[in-house]
Amino acid sequence: IETAGLIASTLDILNADFLADTIQFAGDSLGSVVNLGEIFCPSGNVALIARKVKNEGHIEADHVALSSCVEVLLQPEGDERIFVQPHFELNG
């Protein structure tokens, strides 16, 4: 695809946050985001967000974020654009 920007996530965003331009995703989805194709976003951002993220294709963008997490906050501008709360699996 060719786009101005793309966010693909299996996590939830509150309606109020979306309407207020707060890009915060959270949730306990076990789903995955997998890119098997080509994503072109020459002057924008691409973010793939899920508990499991896999890129088997090609992504070309100004900024790319592949985030395997349970909570993430995205900022559309600035040097620091992604804030991640990782998930941890404990054994034993």
Secondary structure, DSSP 8 states (H G I E B T S, - for coil): -B-S-EEEESSB--HHHHHTT-EEEE-----EEEE-SEEEEEEEEEEEEESEEEE-SEEEEEEEEEEESSEEEE-SSSS--EEEE-------
